[in-house]
Amino acid sequence: MLQSQWQNPWVPRQQILPNILKQVNAATWANNPFSKSKDASPIAIFTQNLKKSSLISFSPPSPADEDFPPEAKEFVKELNEYRRSQGLPEVKLDKDLCKACQEHNKNDMPGDALDINHEGFDQRAQKYGINAENVAGGQRSAKDVLKSWQDSPGHDENLRKADATKIGIAKDDKGHWTMVTHA
């Protein structure tokens, strides 16, 4: 049955994976010596092989993506393109780090878009494990703020932190932008 699904062009790709997973018999794997390793579970092995396969493009949905504002998603997309061009690994948006950025915009920068600062950075760094922070004001889009930070050597250094794995970014209605990184 599996072979015919792979060869039958009329079976939608979305139906193939669930049908295959239904056929995985957990009892068969219970006595397998590899079954005690989480990396050797039938689903993990199947998923790893499927990701390597050219037959199906596999990108598991990220439910957390829906929790981020459009400008945050756009910023991390643009930032990751920049980081790849510099030979650096991608970073992922982090809900707690975005919250730290929102708090900074709200509590520490009450003025207009030109009233920017790093007040409270030490407390945020300790609370959230932040290792760098960029702030800006007045830029209208994620591309604009990224470009302004790229043009500033100190800010650009923060964008290119090789050990960064997660970031937070937030823009408020006054035009303040805050970005933080976490290793």
Phi, psi and omega per residue, in radians:
M1 nan -0.745 -3.140
L2 -1.065 -0.782 -3.110
Q3 -1.043 -0.732 -3.112
S4 -1.187 -0.568 3.104
Q5 -1.162 -0.715 -3.121
W6 -1.160 -0.580 -3.073
Q7 -1.573 -0.361 -3.088
N8 -1.419 1.957 -3.101
P9 -1.221 -0.184 -3.078
W10 -1.566 -0.133 3.091
V11 -1.512 2.000 -3.140
P12 -1.036 2.485 -3.125
R13 -0.990 -0.591 -3.111
Q14 -1.126 -0.401 -3.128
Q15 -1.527 -0.362 -3.058
I16 -1.157 -0.904 -3.080
L17 -1.030 -0.886 3.121
P18 -1.039 -0.666 3.136
N19 -1.138 -0.684 3.131
I20 -1.192 -0.785 -3.120
L21 -1.105 -0.578 3.095
K22 -1.117 -0.485 -3.086
Q23 -1.467 -0.171 3.108
V24 -1.268 2.142 -3.085
N25 -1.733 1.911 -3.087
A26 -1.071 -0.583 -3.137
A27 -1.111 -0.596 3.118
T28 -1.083 -0.621 -3.081
W29 -1.482 -0.241 -3.082
A30 -1.060 -0.618 -3.130
N31 -1.665 0.054 -3.127
N32 -1.349 2.338 -3.128
P33 -1.097 -0.377 -3.141
F34 -1.464 -0.180 -3.010
S35 -1.185 -0.296 -3.132
K36 -1.423 -0.217 3.111
S37 -1.662 2.257 -3.134
K38 -1.134 -0.458 -3.139
D39 -1.374 -0.230 -3.099
A40 -1.927 0.279 3.092
S41 -1.147 2.702 -3.110
P42 -1.032 -0.663 -3.125
I43 -1.244 -0.699 3.118
A44 -1.104 -0.795 3.129
I45 -1.097 -0.801 -3.131
F46 -1.070 -0.776 -3.118
T47 -1.121 -0.738 3.113
Q48 -1.063 -0.780 3.130
N49 -1.178 -0.640 3.136
L50 -1.146 -0.698 3.118
K51 -1.078 -0.596 -3.133
K52 -1.377 -0.322 -3.072
S53 -1.244 2.493 3.075
S54 -1.568 -0.076 -3.109
L55 -1.289 -0.602 -3.082
I56 -2.311 2.315 3.004
S57 -1.478 2.289 -3.023
F58 -2.167 2.041 3.063
S59 -2.417 1.719 -3.098
P60 -1.061 2.437 3.138
P61 -1.146 2.555 3.096
S62 -1.927 1.806 -3.087
P63 -1.063 -0.463 -3.113
A64 -1.216 -0.412 -3.141
D65 -0.978 -0.580 -3.102
E66 -1.229 -0.305 -3.087
D67 -1.447 -0.172 -3.062
F68 -1.751 2.507 3.092
P69 -1.132 2.710 -3.118
P70 -0.970 -0.673 -3.110
E71 -1.192 -0.522 3.084
A72 -1.206 -0.764 3.122
K73 -1.135 -0.703 3.111
E74 -1.131 -0.732 -3.133
F75 -1.081 -0.840 -3.093
V76 -1.160 -0.569 3.071
K77 -1.097 -0.862 3.138
E78 -1.134 -0.727 3.140
L79 -1.098 -0.751 -3.137
N80 -1.163 -0.594 3.034
E81 -1.080 -0.767 3.118
Y82 -1.109 -0.804 -3.126
R83 -1.095 -0.718 3.094
R84 -1.059 -0.703 -3.136
S85 -1.143 -0.354 3.123
Q86 -1.707 0.079 -3.124
G87 1.314 0.421 -3.101
L88 -1.860 2.688 3.100
P89 -1.245 2.743 3.100
E90 -1.242 2.785 3.028
V91 -2.038 2.770 3.120
K92 -2.046 2.575 3.047
L93 -1.198 2.466 3.131
D94 -2.185 2.263 -3.078
K95 -1.047 -0.775 -3.124
D96 -1.174 -0.676 3.118
L97 -1.184 -0.657 3.068
C98 -1.106 -0.658 3.097
K99 -1.098 -0.720 3.101
A100 -1.054 -0.698 3.119
C101 -1.161 -0.733 3.115
Q102 -1.094 -0.751 3.123
E103 -1.082 -0.723 3.130
H104 -1.101 -0.819 3.125
N105 -1.032 -0.734 -3.072
K106 -1.315 -0.825 -2.982
N107 -1.594 -0.561 -2.990
D108 -1.863 -0.154 3.119
M109 -2.287 1.223 -3.039
P110 -1.311 -0.280 -3.067
G111 -1.437 -2.802 -3.113
D112 -1.322 -3.075 -3.035
A113 -1.065 -0.416 -3.130
L114 -1.518 -0.127 3.123
D115 -1.601 1.448 -3.114
I116 -2.056 2.637 -3.112
N117 -2.833 3.103 3.093
H118 -2.032 0.470 -3.140
E119 -0.987 2.391 3.096
G120 1.380 0.151 -3.097
F121 -1.039 -0.778 -3.098
D122 -1.025 -0.715 3.121
Q123 -1.175 -0.737 3.102
R124 -1.128 -0.721 -3.129
A125 -1.053 -0.769 -3.130
Q126 -1.213 -0.766 -3.073
K127 -1.193 -0.704 -3.017
Y128 -1.920 -0.002 -3.120
G129 1.234 0.581 -3.095
I130 -1.379 2.415 3.096
N131 -2.007 -0.080 3.080
A132 -2.814 2.688 -3.141
E133 -2.534 2.362 2.987
N134 -2.079 2.415 3.008
V135 -2.232 2.648 3.118
A136 -2.694 2.927 3.113
G137 -2.606 2.430 3.034
G138 1.745 -0.304 -3.141
Q139 -1.248 2.460 -3.040
R140 -1.555 -0.418 -3.045
S141 -2.405 2.920 3.100
A142 -1.068 -0.702 3.110
K143 -1.084 -0.735 -3.128
D144 -1.108 -0.789 -3.103
V145 -1.227 -0.648 3.093
L146 -1.091 -0.772 3.133
K147 -1.072 -0.750 -3.130
S148 -1.136 -0.646 3.098
W149 -1.256 -0.603 3.085
Q150 -1.123 -0.568 -3.108
D151 -1.389 -0.103 3.133
S152 -1.952 2.016 -3.039
P153 -0.912 -0.770 -3.131
G154 -1.172 -0.732 3.116
H155 -1.190 -0.708 3.139
D156 -1.080 -0.651 3.098
E157 -1.031 -0.703 3.102
N158 -1.158 -0.646 3.100
L159 -1.123 -0.542 -3.045
R160 -1.787 0.368 3.106
K161 -1.075 2.047 -3.065
A162 -1.152 -0.513 -3.095
D163 -1.558 0.001 3.139
A164 -1.221 2.324 3.094
T165 -2.082 -0.480 -3.113
K166 -2.336 2.647 3.044
I167 -2.374 2.817 2.951
G168 -2.199 2.561 3.112
I169 -2.571 2.467 3.079
A170 -2.641 2.515 3.042
K171 -2.167 2.339 3.094
D172 -1.783 3.102 -3.074
D173 -1.287 -0.151 3.086
K174 -1.617 -0.115 3.115
G175 1.729 0.171 3.069
H176 -1.404 2.390 3.025
W177 -2.071 2.376 3.003
T178 -2.304 2.317 3.052
M179 -2.237 2.378 3.058
V180 -2.265 2.687 3.094
T181 -2.131 2.743 -3.134
H182 -2.436 2.357 3.121
A183 -1.667 nan nan
